[in-house]
Amino acid sequence: MSARVLLGESGTEEALSILRRGEVVALPTETVYGLAGDAFQPLAAARIFEAKGRPLSDPLIVHLPEVGWLNRVASFESPEQQKQVEQLASAFWPGPFTLILKKNPDLPDLVTAGMDRVAVRVTAHPLFQEVLRRLDSPLAAPSANRFGRISPTSAEDVQSELGMSISLILDGGPCEHGMESTIVAVKENGLEILRPGPVTRDQLKEYGHLIESLGAVNIPGSYPGHYAPKKKLQIIKTDIIDFIPIPGNALLSFINPSPESVRHFSTLEVLSTSGNLREAAANFYAMLRRLDSSESDMIYAESLPEDGIGAAIMDRMRRAEYGSMNRSG
């Protein structure tokens, strides 16, 4: 039986009932749809991993409705770190921004994959916030898709990914950003960007020195093959007009390409006709999903400028390419 998709108060009440039983529901956030379970019920966390087919070594992000809940799941390692976190929280919460902090010992180890750090953010989506407040418990909520697959930005996407594995999807419309949150660790010597997202480097550098990530920290969504389509995806690294693809395949273009440059492609999706990177980010997963469902055998994707949120889009695109090209089986 496929998941029910509900709206409004009746949907919220049903979601709360399911969450209180230690089960899971799909909820909208401003980034992508999340598969949520009570962060303090280990069985709920186990059901998240099971439904997604997610390795237990991949930690979950914990969502809060406000910064005042932070001490429920995390603690500070120094007064200096606390001050830095408070500044960042004031600037970027609620919003698409995740911090890696010291874990509160009361938080189940399964949520953090046994690590002493927790990924936490304050969501800006009013429906997710309402569920959090009425449940009165933080929610663990990774993206509501099968592990490694394209993230969902609509209730329909969740239905196609997990509809047979969960009982309820709370429909909050399309996601505003369409791209997972920026993940940052607050270190003694600066801010380490562990995953690029809607909050950009230029925005973050106003709040501290940015240090290069060594890539050794296990964070949510850090696997090289995350966000992969079922079809093979290849990034076009040259000018598209000079690129000759295998005929009859699909193109994910940044802006409107010329008729000459797309004559070899059978299917086309344009991320932003105006060349707006924010619009491109919001459309990325939905358009990639449509191309993945097309009759084409392969997807070619045009490189984007890595300015601002363009860095996050290219991060996801490279992971999608790697995952699609290195899929086992």
N, C-alpha and C positions, 0 to 999 in steps of 0.2 A: 504493500500500500504506500502511495506517495505521500509526502508531507503536505499538511494543510497550509495554505497561505492565508493569513488573517490580517485584518486592518483594525484600527481603532481600539476602543476600550475593551471590547470582548477579546480581541487578540492579546492585548496587554495582560488581562486577567488570566487568560489561558497560559501565556508564557510564564507568568509568576507562579502559577500552580505547578507547572512542569519543573521549573528551576528549584522550587522548594522541595521537590521529591528527589533532588539530586540528579535530574536528567538534563538534557541539553536542548537548546533552541537556537535558531539562526536569527540574529538581530542586525539591524542596519547601523553602521557608524558613518562618520563623514569621510572615511577613507575607503574601506571595502566592507562587505557584510562579514560579520563574525559569527563563529560557532561558540556559543556562550554556555558556561556552566558555573555554578557557585564555586569560587576560588577556594573556599574553606571546606568543601566536600570532596575528599580524594576520589570518591566513586564518580563524581561528575567530571573531574579531570580525566579519569581513565576512559570515560565514555567519549570525551572529545578526541583523545588519541585514537580510540577504536574507530569512530565514525570517519575520521579523516585518513586513516591508515598512516598516521604520523609516528615516526620513531620516538620512543620515550626519551631519547637523548636531545630532542629539540624542544626547548622551553616555551612556555606560553606567556603571552602578554596579559597582565592584569589591568583591568579597567576600573576607574573610579569616577564618581560624578563630580568631585571637587577635591581640591588640594588638602582640605581638612581631614580627609580619610587616609592620607598618606601613611600615617603612623600605624595603620592597621596591617600594612603589608611590607613596610620598609622602615629603615632607620638611617641616620646620618653617621658618618665616620669621623666627622670633625665639625666644629662651628663654622669653619671656612666653607666646607662642602655644603652645609645647611644654608648658608647665606647665598651661595652660588645657585643652589637648587631653587631657592625662593625667588631669586631674580628671574631664572628661566621659566619657572611656573607662572609668574606674573605676566611674562611676555607671551608665552605660547600655550598655556592651558586656560580653558579647554581648547583642544585642537589636535592636529595630527603630529604629535610630538611625544616620544617615549624616552624615559630615562632609565638607565641601569643603576640600581642602588643596592645597598646591603639589604638582604632579605630579613624580614621579621621571622624569628624562629617559629612562630605559631602558624605560618603559612605552610601548607603541605609541601613536602619535598618534590612530589610528583609534578607540581606546577612549574617548578624551576629546574626540572631535570636533574635534581640532586645538588644543584649549585647553591652557593651562598649569596647569590645575586638574583635580583628580580627585575624584570622589565615591567614598567608601570606607566600608564598614561591616563589623563583625564579626557574623556571623550566629549566632543561638542555636539553630538547628535541628540536632540531633545528626547526622542523615543528611547534611546539606550539609557540616557540619564534618568528618565522616569522609571524604567524597570530597575535600575540600580538602587534608586532611593526607596522605592517601595519594597524591594527585596531586602534592603538594608544589609547587603553583603557585596563585597567586590566580586567581579565576574572575570574569570579567565576566558579569553576569547581570541583565538587565532582566526585567520580567514576561513570562511565557510566553504571550503573546497577540498577535494581529495588532495592528499599530500603531493606537493610539487607541481600541481596543475595551475591553470590560469585563475587568478583571484576573481571572486564574484563581485559585481558592482550593482546587481539588481536581484530582486527576489526570484526572478526567472532563472538567473544564473545559478543561484543556490539550488533551486529545484533540479536543474540538470546535473548538478554535481553530487548533491547529497540527499535528493528527494526520497530515495529508498532507504536511507540510513537514519533519518531523524523524523520526528512527528510534526514539528511546527516551524514555519518561517513567518516571522513578523515583518510585514511589508512596510518599509518606510520610504519607498521611492528610490530613484537612482542616487548613488553616492556622489557627494559634492566633489571630492578630490580624485577619486578613482585610483589612488596610489597609496600604498601602505605608509605608515608614519615614519618620520625620521627617528632614528635611534641614536642616542648620545650617552656616553659615559662621562661623568664629571671626575676628572683626575686632578691631582695636586698641581700638575704643570699645564692644565688646560682642558679643553673639551675635545673628546675623541668621537668623531662621527663614525658609528659602526654600521649604519645603513642610511643611505641618502633617501630623502623623501620630500614632502611638500614644504617643510621648513628647511630653507636652503643655507648653504655655507655663508652667503653674504648676510643673511639675517642673524646667524649664530655668532659670527665674528664680533658683533657688537657687545657680546656678553662674555667674552673670554678668548684667550689664545687657542687657535685650533691646532691640534696635534695630529700627526698622521696615524691612521689606524694600522696596527700590525696584523689585523685579521685573525687573531688567535682566540678571541672571545667567542664562546658559543652563545649566540643570540637568536631570538625568533627570526625565521625567514632567512637564515644565513647559508643554507645549503646551495652549492654552486648551480644545481639544476632546478631550482625553484622557478615557478611561474611558466612552466613549459607547456606548449600546445602538444596535441597528439601528433600533428603533422611536423615534419622537419621545418625548422626556421633557419634562414641564413640572412645575416646582416649584410647589406650592401655598403661597402666601404669606399666606393668610388662615386663619382657623379652619376646619378641615375641614368642620364641620357647616354652615358658610355657603357652602361652595364647590359650585357646580353644574357637573359635568363634562359633556363630550360623552358620552352614554349608551353603555354597553357596553364601556368601557375599563378598564384595570388601575390599581390603587392600591398604592403602596409606602408603608405606614403606619409611623409610629414605634412607637406602642403600640396596643393593641386599640381600634379605634374603635367608636363606638356603632352599632347597627343602622341608626339613622336617617341617620347620616352616610355610610354606605357603600351605600345602596340603589341608587345609580346606577352602581356599579362591578360589572363582571362577574367580575373576578379580584382577589384580595387577597393580599398578603404583609405580615406584621407583623414588623418588625425586632427588637422586644423587647417581649414582653407585660408585662414588669415595668418598662419604661422605663429599662433599663440601657444606657448609651451604649457601653460596651465590648462588650456582647452585640450591639448594633445594628451596630457596626463590623465584628465578625466575620461577621455575616450579610449585610452590605450587598451585596457583589458577587454572592454566590450567589443571593440573592433577586432582584436586578436581572436576572441572567441568566435565571432562571426566567420572570419577567414578559416578558422580551424574546422568549422562546420560546413564549409563550402565544398564543392566537388573538386577543387584543386588538389594536387598531390603534395605541394610544397608551398611554403610562405616565404617570400622575400620581404625584408624590412629595411626601409631607408634609415640611415643614421641620422640622429638629431643633434643640434648644437647642445653641448654639455654646460650651458649656462643655467643658473638657477635650478629649477625642477627638472630641466633637461638631463642633469646628471642622474637623477633618480630613474627617469624613463630609460636611459641607456643602461643603467645597472640592471633593471628588470629585463631589458631586451637581451643583454648578454647572457643572463642566467637562463632565459627562455631558449636561446640558441644552444647553449651548452647542454641543457637538459634534453632538448629535442634531438640533438645529434649524438648524445651518449646514452640514450635510453637502452636499458638491457631488455633482452627478450625479443 
